[in-house]
Amino acid sequence: MSYVIKGQDGPWELVIGLEVHAQVISRSKLFSGSATEFGAEPNSQVSFVDAAFPGMLPVINQECVAQAVRTGLGLDAQINLVSRFDRKNYFYADLPAGYQISQYAHPVVGGGHVEIELSDGSTRRIGVTRLHLEQDAGKSLHDQHPTKSYIDLNRSGIALMEIVSEPDLRTPEEAGAYLRKLRTILRYLGTCDGNMEEGSMRADVNVSVRRHGEPFRTRCEVKNVNSVRFVMQAIEAEAARQVEVWESGGTVEQETRLFDPARGETRSMRSKEDAHDYRYFPDPDLLPLVLDEAWVAGLRAELPELPDAKRARFVAKHGLSAYDAAVLVADQETAAFYETVAAGRDAKLAANWMMGDFFAALNRTGRSIGDSPVSAAALGQLLDLLADRTINGRIAKEVFEAMVETGEAPASIVENRGLRQVTDTGAIDRAVDSVLAANPDKLAEYRGGKDKLFGFFVGQVMKAMAGKGNPALVNDALRQRLSA
């Protein structure tokens, strides 16, 4: 599936690769014992190592390595038992050492892949080139003083996983699907929280355009995009810019650019550096990282059920459609909530309620599933009342809205508000007789062949019974009376 950009001289094809920087969930940094808590006072989580004081030596954090390996296993990637840290040399005010410790030529994780699902129901496999560990830089603050920039080193030394895709993505939709799926996998694994608004996951977007069948043309990198929506917008804006450059007779220069969401455009930041510009060399303070096969096997054995496997199980076990299963497994908390609701009940009905009334209520109230006003147990109890015919579908919706508003148990709402379904055939027969007697003209039309009026009679009987009549029994009683 290709996203075709229509230029003046014909169609162009997009080529996209993503470099995702995912902050490792760890209580301390990659090479120091400093804390990693988000939102701490500036420069309150900085060790001598993070500040690059002379003579300070980095010490590798084993948990950060384990998190990288878990992620690699979750991406079905090759785990390199021997990897190496290099120094990537460049100057910036928030990089006190003048270099970043990163894995360049010898990453801890090699080739893997991510399966993405698209809106038309199709799937695509996107290759992952590598995952390497590196330390983050600090943060420059330019809005605290009219003439000065401030430096916060709390992020300095925090462990990042840089996950580099192959240039396999061809549309903004695919790029968005890839980012969302990758974030889901990381959250399932517990290796990154994926909070792009907090900066713990961000993407560098590599974009180029070409004529169909051509080799790759020059790419540009759009740096530090911090939301899925902005990634998709940045791709569209940069692709349109490049098409205009090529078609006007110009040449796209390899460079790093920034995306301005307010203007919907990318702007040049600097010329794109090549590897030799960073003067990579092995970090002399760190030995090569050597992993034990048994240790890696132990991490593999402890992996949770991942989204693709869970989706396949939901389809096979619960009879859900691939789409419904994908929606329910997109978030680990949602999947667990669903399994609680569905346990021992009609699994398809549980899915319909969650994806319908339940999700709508969360959106309306601005709640997440973690602070839902209706618990999984309570929603399951509501479905039980439906299953044993204590209430019907129409009343169930009314009870659910009351549960959202009050937090009260469904059985209590039914009893306190007198919402129990009427299954007394005598009461139903009386309501049917009353409706037919009140509508002799409609009765004559029905018996004259206007069968569609059956629905009218059902509605009138249910209205007469305040919606509490058992629908099946109402239908049966009407059929008997109308055929008499």
JOZI-V807118 format. One line per field, one symbol per residue. phi: phi as a letter, one per 40 degrees, with the letter a starting at -180 (. if undefined). psi: psi as a letter, one per 20 degrees, with the letter a starting at -180 (. if undefined). A space follows every 50 residues. Layout:
# JOZI-V807118
phi=???
psi=???
This chain:
# JOZI-V807118
phi=.bccccccbhcbbcbbbbbcbbcccacbccbacccbccgcddfbbbcccc cgcdgcbcbccccccccccdcdcccfbccccbbabbcbcabaccbccgab cacbcbccbccaabcbbbccgcbabbcbcabbcaccccbcbbbcacbbbb bbcdcdgccbbcbbcccccbadcccccccccccccccdcgbacgccccgc aabbbcbabacdgcccccbbbccfcbacccdcccccccccccdcccccgc bcccabbbbbcccgabbcbaccccdcccfcadcccbcdcbbcdccccccc ccccccdccccccccccbgcccccccccccbcccccccccccdgbccccc cccccbcccccccccgccccbccbccccccccccccccgcbbcccdcccc cccccbgcccccccccbgbcccbcccccccccdcccccbccccccccchc cccdcccdccccccbfgcccdcccccccdccccc
psi=pqoppoahjaqqqqppqpopopppoqirrhjrjqrjpqjrppkilprhgh ilqpippqppohhhgghggggghhjlrpooiprqprpopqpqhjnhhjqp pqofhmrhpbpbrppqprhjirqqppqpgrpqqrqqrappoijiqhiqpq pojhipiqpqpooprqlipiqhgggghgggggggghhghkipijnhhjji prqpopprqrqpiqrqapqqpoqlpkqgghgghhggghghghggggijja ppqprprqpohhikrqqpgrqpqrhhhilpqppiipqqopqphhgghghg hjqrprgghgghghgggikqqhggggghihphhgghgghggiojaohggg ggggiehghgggghikqrhhkpiorhgghhhghhhghjkhrrhghhhggg hhgghhjqqhhgggghjljppojohghgghhghgghhimhghggggijim hiighghgghghghjkjjqogghgggggggghi.
